[in-house]
Amino acid sequence: MTTATPPLLEHLCEVALRPNDFDRAGHLNNSVYLQLLETARWEWGIAHGVDARADTLVAMVLQLRLDYLRSVDWDPVGHVVVRTSLAAHSPYSFSLAQDVELRDGTVAARGRVRLALVDPHTKRAHRVDLGAMPAPTESPA
């Protein structure tokens, strides 16, 4: 990974919580956090002009770290915000920092995911050219 600070490219994504997202103890199930991060990664890409739904390359997770800092308690109609920003990049991968935040801004979980861009047919990795990303389609909320 490069040591230079890349552009922030931050995006906020509000995600609704569903009743079945909670375990019997009334806490957001640990596996749901991964889904929240994935949803926010899709929105991050679209907000910054990269819509992987129509692209020939797919983002493949190389590494994922998730630290649970505070429980998200039972609220079947609640929402959390996932803050996603570019953390680092190298020629063949890039990392996103992702925070799951409660309504009051408290960080409930902190994640970091390293991704590569892969051709789904050849399974070959492609260079990551963040300089070629279009200008953001919206400003951070």
Disulfide bonds with the S-S distance in Angstrom:
none
